[in-house]
Amino acid sequence: MSDIWNWERAWEVLPDLLAGLRITVLATVVGMVIASLLGLALALVGRAPNRWVTVPVKFVVDFVRSTPLLVQLVFVYLLSPPEIPGLAIGCVVLGVHYATYMSEVYRAGIDAVPPGQWEAATALNLPRARTWRAVILPQAVRKTLPGLGNYAISMFKETPFLFAIQVVEMFAEAQSFGANTFSYVEPLTMVGLLFLLVSYPTSLLVRRMEIRLA
C-alpha cells in the first residue's frame, strides 16, 4: 500500500491544493454571476419581436453551445492582450459559455409564468417594464433556481480546463506537484476528494431546492 499511497506526500500537497481551491471557487462564483446576468439578458433579447435582433442572438447562442469550452478558452486567451490575466479571461469565457445554457433555463421559466399574470398586469395598466420587473421575472427566476444551481455545479467541475490558459487552480497545482515529485496518485486523488466535498453538498442543496419549489 505504501508503494501506491504516501500520506506524507498527501499532506504535503494539501496546502497547495487548498490555495488552488480558492482560485477554483473564485472562478466559479464570478463566472456564475456573469452567466446569470448575461443569460437573463439573452433570454429577454431572444423574445424581441424584431427578427433582425433575435436571429443573430440565436446564432451566437447556438455557436457558443456547439463549440467546446476548452477551445473557447484557448482561442480567447491567444487573442487577448498579454496584460489581461488568465483568470479574468477564464471567468468571462466560463460566464459567456454557461450564459447560453442558462438563457434557455430563463426562457423556460418565463414561459411557465401563467398567462393570467400578464392579463392581470394589463388590467392594472402596469407599464411593460414594471410588469417584467415586478410580476414576471420574480416568478420566472424562482422557477429557474434549481436549474441555475445545477449549472453552477457543472461550471465548478469544469474549472480544471483553466489550466490550459495558465491559471493555477486545483488541478494545475496537482499536476505541478506530480511533475516535481513524480507522484501523481496522491495529488489527483486529493483533487477528486476536494471536488466531491464541495460539489456533493451543493447538489444535495439543489435537490432540496427542487423539491421545495415543486
N, C-alpha and C positions, 0 to 999 in steps of 0.2 A: 504493500500500500504506500510505503514511504517513497517508492520509486515513482509512483503516479502522482501523489499529492503531498505537498510540503506545506505544513501550517505556517512555518516561518516566512516563506515567500508570500503566502496568502495575507498574513498580517502586514507584511512589508509593503505590498501594493495597495492595501486598503485606503490609506490617506490620499494617494493619487487618484484613486477611483472616486472617492467622495468629492474631491475637487472637480473631477470631470462630471460628476453627477450634478453639481451646481450649474455647470455650463449647459448640460442636457436639459435640466428643468427650466433654466432661463430661456433657452431657445424655444422650448415648448410653450411657455407662458406667452412670450412675445409673439410667437407665430400664431397662437390661438387668438390673441387679441386682433391681430391683423386679419386672420381668416374670418373671424366672427363678423367684424365690421364690413370687410370687403364682400364677404358672402352675402350679407344682407343687402348691400348696395347693388350687387349683381342681380339678386332676386327681384329687387324693385325695378331696376332698369329693364330687366327682361320682361316686365309686364307693361312696358310703354306701348302705346298704340302705334307708334311710328316704326315701320319695318326697317328704315334706314338706321335705326338705333338697335333694335332687337337682333337683327341678323348678324351684324359684326360682333355683338356681345356673345351670341350663341356660338359663333365660330371660334372666338378666343377661348371660351369655356371648354368647348369640345377639344380644341387643340391642346390646351394645358392638361386636360384629363387623359388625353390619349398618348402623352409622352411621359417617359419615366422620370421620377423625381430626381434620380441621380444625374441623369443627362441635363436636366434643367439647372441643377446646382452648379455643375461644372461649366456649362455654357455661359451662365450669367457671371460666374466668378472670372472666367477668362476674358469676358468683355468689359468687366468693371474696372474703374481706375484702381491702381495698386494701393492707394491710400485708404480705400474703403475696407474695413476689417471683414474677414471671412465670416465672423459670427453675425454681423449685421446683414450680410448677403444671405446667409443661411436662414435667418429669421424671416426675411422678406420672401424668399423663394418658398419656404415652408408655408408661410401665410397665404401667398397667392395660390399655390398648388391646392391647398385644402379649402380655400375660399370657393373654388369652382365646385367642389363637392358639397360644401355647406350651403351654397346658393340653392341647390336642389332641395335640401332639407328645409330651408326657409320657404321655398316655393310651396312645398307640400303643406307646411304649417299654415301659410296664408290661405291656401285653397281649402284647408279644413275648417276655417272660420265659418260658422253658419251664415247663409245669405241674409237671415233676419237681422244680423248685426249691421250689415250695410244698409238695409232698409230702415232700421231704427235711426241710424245716424243721418240718413237722408231726411227722414220725417222730422228730426230735430234741427234741421238746417245747419248741421255742423259743416264747417269748411273741410275741403278734401284733405288738407294737410293734418288738421286736427283729428279727423276720422282715422287716418292712418296711425297717428301718434298716440291717441288716447283710447281707441277702440280695437283696431285690427292688430297692430303689432304686439301689444301686450299679450293678447290671446295666442297669436301665432308663435311668438318666442317661447311662451310657456310650453307649447306642444313640441317644440324643437329641442328643448334642453337635453333629453336623453340622447338624441342623435348627435348633438354637438359634443356631448361627453364622450361618446364612442369615438368620434374623430379626434378628440384630444388624446385619448389613449393610443390611437393609431399613430398620431404625429409623434408622441413620446417615443414609441418603439421604432420610428424611422429616423430619429436623430443621429444614429450611427453613420448615416450617409454623409454627415457633415465632415467626416474625416477626409473626404475627397477634396475638400476646399480648405484644408489646413486648419480646421477647427479642432482643438484638442478637447474633445468631450470624453465620456467614459470609455467608449470602445477604442479611441485613439490612445488613451492612457494605457489601456491593457495591451494594445499592440506594441507600444513603445517599451513597456516593461518586458514583454516577451522577447522583443528583439535584443534587449540589453542582457537578459539573463538566460535566454534560450529556454524559458519556461512559460508556456502558453496556457497550460491547463488551469493553473490557479487564477490568473487574472481574468481569463474569459469566463470561467465558472462564476467568479465573484461578480462580474458584469451581469451575467444572466440572473443571478440571485437579486442584485440590486434593482434590475428592471422589474423582476417579479414582485419585490417588496413594495414598489411604488405603483405599478400598474394594476396589480390584483385588487388591493383595497379600493382603488378608484373604480374598477369595473364593478365591484360589489355596490359601490355608492350609486353608480349609473343605473344598475339593475334595480336598486331600491327606488330610485327616482322614477324609473319607467312604471313600476307597479303603483307608486303613489299617484302619479299623474294620470294613470289609466282609470 
